Amino acid sequence: MITAAVMCGGRGTRMESGTEKPMTELAGRRFIERVVLALKESGRFEKIVAAVSPSTPATKRFLQSTGIETIDTPGAGYPQDLSILLEKVAPSRVLVVPADVPLLTAETVSEIVDKLAAAAVNAPAASIAIEKSFAEGLGVTPSVAFGNDLCHSGITLFDAARAKKGAVEERYVIMNRAEVALNVNTKREKEVAESLVKRANDLAGDARL
């Protein structure tokens, strides 16, 4: 079994909303609710934890009220917070997921686990990557671009015992899916997420007719 860890410590200033980004609502549910629900319903994890920081006190209170274990990090930056998280969960394998992928579903999570577990054999880490052109086609501005037109989803399966030691070899699996490509960092990206949720709901309604 694997531990799932949600990264919830970022300040989220690009949203310009005054609300902690994990607590931002999308179609009546907070980002963090949506991500945690997808992880729970996948049935693939021994436990779910969340890394929080002084920038996300409301998120921490909410998670604790729902029984999710929280791990305090300084919020000094993603690499530093991730290092603390990996130290806390070692020697588990851990799927690290950002709190700002609110379109994630249980089915997609299960598929991600299978793909990354296969890719991570004999490696300390494997991550989901998206083609930059696909992300930009959705209206997303990739935060971490690399290689030949790829961008990082922020979703990585770590062997925590090996990865906590420092820089690690990272393998990649390309997965051009809106639910992993849409990291919501700005108002514009939130509008894109809202339109995709509405479209999915409309299609579900048509299917019931």
N, C-alpha and C positions, 0 to 999 in steps of 0.2 A: 504493500500500500504506500501511498504518497501523501505528503502534507501539501496543502494548498496555502499560499501566502499572498495576501492582497496588499499592495503597496499604497498606503493612504497618507503619506507624510508630506507631500508637496504642497506648496502654498497656493498654487492655482491662480496666480495673479492675472494670467492672460484672459481668464473668464470675465474679469471686471464686474463681478456680481456682488461682492461682499459676503458671499456664502462659501463655506468650505467646499471645494470641488466635489469630494465624495458624497456630500450631502445635497448636491444639486439634483433637482427633480426632473425626470423625463417621463412624460405620460403618467404622472401620478406616483411614480416610484423613484426613490433616490438612486443615484448611480451605484452606490455601495450595496444597496439592497439587491439590485439587479445582478451585480457580479457575484455576490455571495449566494444568491438563490441558484444561479447557473452552476456554481461549483457544488453546492449541496445536492441539487437534483441530478447531477451527473453520476453520483454514487461511486466516484473513483478515489475518494480521499479518506484517509484515516482520521484526519482532523483539518480544520480550517483556522488559520490565524491571520492577523492583520498587523502590519507595521504602521504605527502612528507617530506623530511628532507634536511638539508644542504648537505647531501651526494648525493642527486639526483636533482641538479638544472636543468639539461637538461630535465629530466622527467617532472618537474614542468612547464617549459616553453612550452613543447609540449602539455601537458594536457590543459593548459590555452588557447593555440592557437586553441584547438578543443572545447572549451566551457565547459570543465569539471571543476567543483569547486575543488580547492585544499585546504587542511588543513595542516598547518605547524606543524611539530613535531620536537623534537630535534634530533631524530635518535639515542637516547641513548640505545635503545633496544626495542624489540617487545612489552613487557608488558607495558612499559612506553608510547610508542607511541599509543598503543591501548587504554590506559586509557584516553589520551588526545582526541583521536578520538571520543570515546563514550561520553565524556563530551560535545563535540561540536554538536553531532547529537541527543542527548537525547531531547525529550522522544521517538524518533522513534524506531521502530524495524529496525535493520540494519544487512544486510548480509555482513560479512567481508570476503574478498577474497584476497589472495596474488597475487602480480603481476607476479609471476613466475609459473603460471599454463597456459601456452600458448595453450594447446590443448582444453581448455574449449570451449564448444559450447552452443548456445542458448537453445537447447533442454535439455542439461544436466543441465544448470542453472535452468530451469523451474522445472525439476525433483527434484533438490536439494532443491529448495524453498518449494515444496510440502512436501517432506519428513521431512525437518527440522521444518517446521511450525507445523506439526503433532506431532513431538517429543518434541517440546518446549512448548506445552500447560502447563501452570502453572509452567514453569521453566524459569529462566533468560537467559539460553543459550543452544543451541544444535549444535553439530558439526558433520561433516563428518569424519569418520575414515576409514582407509584401513587396511586390514590384511597385516602385515609386510612381510609375505611370498609372497603375490601378488606383492607388491611394489618391492621387491628384484628380483622377477622373470622378471620384466620389465627392470631391471638394475638400479634401484633407490636405493640410500642409505637414508633411512628415517632419518629426522632431529629430530623428536620428537616421540619416541617410548614409549608405556606405556601398562599396563595391560597385558592381555593374547595375545601376538603377534599382537598388534595393533599399528598403527602409525597415527598421526594427519595430516590431509590434509591442515590445515590452514584455512579451510572454516567453518565459524561459524555464526549462526543466533543468534543475541543478542536482548534482550529487554533492550535497552540502559539505560532506566531510572533505571532499577534494577541492571544491570551489572556494571554500573559506580561506584557503592558503594564499590567495592572491590572484594575479592574472591567470586566466585559464583559456584553454583551447575551446572555442565555441563553434558548434556545427549549426547549420541552418536548414530549415524546411520552409519552402515558399508556399504560402497559403493565401491566395487572392480572394478573400471573403470580407464582405463589409463588416461583419461582426468582430473581426480581429483587426481590420485596417482602421476602423474609426476610433482613434484615440481622441476624445473630446477635450480640447485644450482652449478653445475660443468660442465666442458667441456664434460665429458662423458655423463652426463644426457642430455645435449643439442644434442649430437649425437643421443641419443635414440629418442628424440623428432623429430629430422629431419627424422629419418628412419620411424617413425610412420606416419608422414605427407606424406612422399613419398609413403608409402604403401597405405594410404587412397586415395591419388590422382590417383595412378595406378588403384585401384579398381573402382574409379569413372569413369576413362577413359574406362575401360573394360565394365562397365555397359552401356556406351553410344554407344558402337560398335554394 
